């Protein structure tokens, strides 16, 4: 596990140095500290994690605060977008923003939830139910094909989740927390922007493979308790996916269980390097009948 965390930290450091070197020298990236762009001062980009951005000068491109707010003074000019994730945007009279302003915080989320729970939403509920069924069927077909074609990586990931649940959960949480910061760091340079789609593809593939592995574990556990036999891996995966899909419809807790499954799955994928590293867990030779 120490090697996994070390690899992640080294990767993050390399990405930070690479993007910082490739970016314009006037760009500012800070972690857990505030940034003030003084009047008559011009910078290219401002990105802050866990701090506040105060702009009294000129930002040629974007101002992004993750876990903080953005304050625009009377002389502030932002030629790109202003984003506050987990904070607010305060506009002073006379400030100018040529791009869009995006503010995501608890009040926005509460309003969205209220709209979903309102009566207006009920008329559309059947549409989303059909959409969910279609997505589930597609997911089921894809999962069964992957289990048939590459059973060993899924078995390795599932075995890692079963034997190192706590460490896997920590790795999964760390991975999910780093997705947005890495994407923001990549946007600072032209080369980094090209790599953003690759990051998204890796995240989606990792989440899919991990979720299938968790489904296989769930199905295996159910079959052992009901039939006193593990059954084939295809059968385990099928019933696991069905159970997780049904559980997902439970009010209030269903989505939490699905999120937990995704976190565990991502952690298992990271610790096994997409199912290519057995880590001495005794997974087997991967020749289990399918």
C-alpha positions as CSV (number, residue, x, y, z in Angstrom):
1,X,0.0,0.0,0.0
2,X,2.9,2.4,0.8
3,X,4.2,1.9,-2.7
4,X,0.8,2.7,-4.2
5,X,0.6,6.0,-2.2
6,X,4.2,6.8,-3.1
7,X,3.5,6.3,-6.8
8,X,0.4,8.5,-6.6
9,X,2.3,11.3,-4.8
10,X,5.2,11.1,-7.2
11,X,2.8,11.3,-10.2
12,X,1.0,14.3,-8.7
13,X,4.4,16.0,-8.1
14,X,5.6,15.4,-11.6
15,X,2.3,16.7,-13.1
16,X,2.5,19.8,-11.0
17,X,6.1,20.5,-12.0
18,X,5.5,19.7,-15.7
19,X,2.4,21.9,-15.9
20,X,4.0,24.7,-13.9
21,X,7.0,24.7,-16.2
22,X,5.0,24.6,-19.4
23,X,2.6,27.3,-18.2
24,X,3.2,31.1,-18.5
25,X,5.4,32.4,-15.7
26,X,2.7,34.8,-14.6
27,X,0.2,32.0,-13.7
28,X,-0.4,31.5,-10.0
29,X,-1.2,28.1,-8.5
30,X,-1.5,27.9,-4.7
31,X,-2.6,25.1,-2.2
32,X,-4.1,26.0,1.1
33,X,-3.3,29.7,0.9
34,X,-5.0,32.9,-0.4
35,X,-4.0,34.8,-3.5
36,X,-4.3,38.5,-4.0
37,X,-3.9,40.0,-7.5
38,X,-3.1,43.7,-6.7
39,X,-4.3,46.7,-8.7
40,X,-2.2,47.3,-11.9
41,X,-1.0,43.7,-11.6
42,X,-1.5,41.3,-14.6
43,X,-1.5,37.5,-14.3
44,X,-2.4,34.8,-16.8
45,X,-4.3,32.2,-14.6
46,X,-5.1,31.9,-10.9
47,X,-5.8,28.5,-9.4
48,X,-6.2,28.0,-5.7
49,X,-7.0,24.9,-3.7
50,X,-8.4,25.6,-0.2
51,X,-8.0,29.3,-0.3
52,X,-9.6,32.6,-1.5
53,X,-8.8,34.6,-4.6
54,X,-9.0,38.4,-4.4
55,X,-8.7,40.2,-7.7
56,X,-8.0,43.9,-8.0
57,X,-5.9,43.7,-11.1
58,X,-6.2,41.8,-14.4
59,X,-6.5,38.0,-15.0
60,X,-5.9,37.3,-18.7
61,X,-7.6,33.9,-18.6
62,X,-9.3,32.1,-15.8
63,X,-9.7,32.4,-12.0
64,X,-10.6,29.1,-10.3
65,X,-11.0,28.6,-6.5
66,X,-11.6,25.0,-5.3
67,X,-12.7,25.0,-1.7
68,X,-12.8,28.7,-1.5
69,X,-14.3,32.0,-2.8
70,X,-13.5,34.6,-5.4
71,X,-13.7,38.3,-4.6
72,X,-13.6,40.7,-7.5
73,X,-12.7,44.3,-6.6
74,X,-13.9,47.4,-8.3
75,X,-10.9,47.4,-10.6
76,X,-10.9,43.7,-11.3
77,X,-10.8,42.5,-14.9
78,X,-11.1,38.7,-15.7
79,X,-11.0,38.0,-19.4
80,X,-11.9,34.3,-19.0
81,X,-14.1,32.4,-16.6
82,X,-14.5,32.7,-12.9
83,X,-15.2,29.4,-11.0
84,X,-15.8,29.0,-7.2
85,X,-16.3,25.3,-6.2
86,X,-17.4,25.2,-2.6
87,X,-17.5,29.0,-2.2
88,X,-19.1,32.1,-3.5
89,X,-18.3,34.8,-6.1
90,X,-18.4,38.4,-4.8
91,X,-18.5,41.1,-7.5
92,X,-17.5,44.6,-6.7
93,X,-19.1,47.5,-8.5
94,X,-17.1,48.2,-11.6
95,X,-15.5,44.7,-11.9
96,X,-15.5,43.1,-15.3
97,X,-15.8,39.4,-16.3
98,X,-15.7,38.6,-20.0
99,X,-16.3,34.9,-19.5
100,X,-18.8,33.0,-17.5
101,X,-19.1,32.8,-13.7
102,X,-19.8,29.5,-12.1
103,X,-20.6,29.2,-8.4
104,X,-21.1,25.7,-6.9
105,X,-21.8,25.5,-3.1
106,X,-24.2,24.0,-0.6
107,X,-27.1,26.4,-1.5
108,X,-26.9,25.4,-5.2
109,X,-27.0,21.7,-4.3
110,X,-29.9,22.2,-1.9
111,X,-31.9,24.1,-4.6
112,X,-31.2,21.3,-7.1
113,X,-32.4,18.6,-4.6
114,X,-35.5,20.7,-3.9
115,X,-36.3,20.8,-7.6
116,X,-35.8,17.1,-7.9
117,X,-38.1,16.4,-5.0
118,X,-40.8,18.9,-6.1
119,X,-44.1,17.8,-7.8
120,X,-42.8,19.0,-11.2
121,X,-40.3,16.2,-11.1
122,X,-42.8,13.5,-10.6
123,X,-44.2,13.8,-14.2
124,X,-40.7,12.9,-15.5
125,X,-39.9,10.1,-13.1
126,X,-41.1,7.4,-15.5
127,X,-38.7,8.8,-18.2
128,X,-35.7,8.5,-15.9
129,X,-36.8,5.0,-14.8
130,X,-36.8,3.8,-18.4
131,X,-33.4,5.5,-18.9
132,X,-32.0,3.8,-15.9
133,X,-33.2,0.4,-17.1
134,X,-31.6,1.0,-20.5
135,X,-28.3,2.0,-18.9
136,X,-28.4,-1.0,-16.6
137,X,-29.0,-3.5,-19.5
138,X,-26.1,-1.9,-21.4
139,X,-23.9,-2.1,-18.3
140,X,-24.9,-5.7,-17.7
141,X,-24.0,-6.8,-21.3
142,X,-20.7,-5.0,-21.2
143,X,-19.8,-6.4,-17.7
144,X,-20.6,-10.0,-18.7
145,X,-18.5,-9.6,-21.9
146,X,-15.5,-8.3,-19.9
147,X,-15.9,-11.1,-17.3
148,X,-15.9,-13.7,-20.1
149,X,-13.0,-12.1,-22.0
150,X,-10.7,-11.0,-19.1
151,X,-11.8,-12.8,-16.0
152,X,-8.3,-12.8,-14.3
153,X,-8.0,-9.0,-13.8
154,X,-11.5,-8.8,-12.3
155,X,-10.7,-11.7,-10.0
156,X,-7.5,-10.0,-8.9
157,X,-9.3,-6.7,-8.2
158,X,-12.1,-8.5,-6.3
159,X,-9.7,-10.5,-4.2
160,X,-7.8,-7.3,-3.3
161,X,-11.0,-5.6,-2.2
162,X,-12.0,-8.6,-0.1
163,X,-8.7,-9.0,1.7
164,X,-7.7,-5.3,2.0
165,X,-11.0,-3.5,2.3
166,X,-9.9,-0.6,4.5
167,X,-6.7,0.2,2.5
168,X,-8.7,-0.2,-0.8
169,X,-11.2,2.4,0.5
170,X,-8.5,4.9,1.4
171,X,-6.9,4.4,-2.1
172,X,-10.3,4.9,-3.8
173,X,-11.0,8.1,-1.8
174,X,-7.6,9.5,-2.6
175,X,-8.1,8.8,-6.3
176,X,-11.5,10.4,-6.4
177,X,-10.2,13.5,-4.5
178,X,-7.3,13.9,-6.9
179,X,-9.4,13.7,-10.2
180,X,-10.5,17.4,-10.2
181,X,-7.2,18.9,-9.0
182,X,-5.2,16.9,-11.6
183,X,-7.6,18.1,-14.3
184,X,-7.3,21.7,-13.2
185,X,-3.5,21.4,-13.2
186,X,-3.5,19.9,-16.7
187,X,-5.5,22.9,-18.0
188,X,-2.6,25.2,-17.2
189,X,-0.6,24.1,-20.2
190,X,-1.4,23.2,-23.8
191,X,0.2,19.8,-23.4
192,X,-1.8,19.2,-20.2
193,X,-5.1,20.1,-21.9
194,X,-4.4,17.3,-24.5
195,X,-4.0,14.8,-21.6
196,X,-7.3,15.7,-19.9
197,X,-9.3,13.3,-22.2
198,X,-6.8,10.5,-21.4
199,X,-7.3,11.1,-17.7
200,X,-11.1,11.0,-18.1
201,X,-10.8,7.7,-20.1
202,X,-8.7,6.1,-17.4
203,X,-11.1,7.2,-14.7
204,X,-14.1,5.9,-16.5
205,X,-12.4,2.6,-17.3
206,X,-11.2,2.2,-13.8
207,X,-14.6,3.0,-12.3
208,X,-16.2,0.5,-14.7
209,X,-13.7,-2.3,-14.0
210,X,-13.8,-1.7,-10.3
211,X,-17.6,-1.6,-10.1
212,X,-17.7,-5.0,-12.0
213,X,-15.3,-6.4,-9.5
214,X,-17.4,-5.2,-6.6
215,X,-20.5,-6.7,-8.3
216,X,-18.8,-10.0,-8.6
217,X,-18.0,-9.9,-4.9
218,X,-21.6,-9.1,-4.0
219,X,-22.9,-11.9,-6.2
220,X,-20.4,-14.4,-4.9
221,X,-21.5,-13.6,-1.3
222,X,-25.2,-14.0,-2.1
223,X,-24.7,-17.3,-3.9
224,X,-22.6,-18.7,-1.1
225,X,-25.3,-17.9,1.4
226,X,-28.2,-19.1,-0.7
227,X,-26.8,-22.1,-2.6
228,X,-23.8,-22.9,-0.4
229,X,-21.7,-22.7,-3.5
230,X,-19.8,-19.9,-5.2
231,X,-21.0,-20.6,-8.7
232,X,-19.3,-19.4,-11.9
233,X,-17.9,-15.9,-12.2
234,X,-20.4,-14.9,-14.8
235,X,-23.3,-15.9,-12.6
236,X,-21.7,-14.0,-9.6
237,X,-21.3,-10.9,-11.7
238,X,-24.8,-11.1,-13.1
239,X,-26.5,-11.4,-9.7
240,X,-24.2,-8.8,-8.1
241,X,-25.1,-6.2,-10.8
242,X,-28.8,-6.9,-10.4
243,X,-28.6,-6.6,-6.6
244,X,-26.6,-3.3,-6.7
245,X,-29.0,-1.9,-9.3
246,X,-32.1,-2.8,-7.2
247,X,-30.4,-1.5,-4.0
248,X,-29.7,1.8,-5.8
249,X,-33.5,2.5,-5.9
250,X,-33.7,2.5,-2.1
251,X,-34.5,6.1,-1.0
252,X,-31.7,8.0,0.8
253,X,-29.2,5.1,1.1
254,X,-29.2,3.6,-2.4
255,X,-27.0,6.2,-3.9
256,X,-24.6,6.0,-0.9
257,X,-24.2,2.2,-1.5
258,X,-23.4,2.8,-5.2
259,X,-20.9,5.5,-4.3
260,X,-19.2,3.1,-1.8
261,X,-19.1,0.4,-4.5
262,X,-17.4,2.9,-6.9
263,X,-14.9,4.0,-4.2
264,X,-14.0,0.4,-3.4
265,X,-13.7,-0.5,-7.0
266,X,-11.4,2.5,-7.8
267,X,-9.2,1.6,-4.9
268,X,-9.0,-2.0,-6.0
269,X,-8.1,-0.9,-9.5
270,X,-5.3,1.4,-8.3
271,X,-3.8,-1.1,-5.9
272,X,-3.7,-3.9,-8.5
273,X,-2.8,-1.6,-11.4
274,X,-5.9,-2.4,-13.4
275,X,-5.8,-6.0,-12.3
276,X,-2.3,-6.7,-13.4
277,X,-0.7,-7.1,-10.0
278,X,-1.7,-9.9,-7.6
279,X,0.2,-8.5,-4.6
280,X,0.6,-12.0,-3.2
281,X,-3.0,-12.4,-2.4
282,X,-3.4,-15.9,-3.7
283,X,-6.0,-15.0,-6.2
284,X,-5.5,-18.0,-8.3
285,X,-4.5,-18.5,-11.9
286,X,-7.5,-16.9,-13.3
287,X,-8.8,-20.2,-14.9
288,X,-12.0,-20.3,-13.0
289,X,-14.9,-21.5,-15.1
290,X,-17.0,-18.8,-16.7
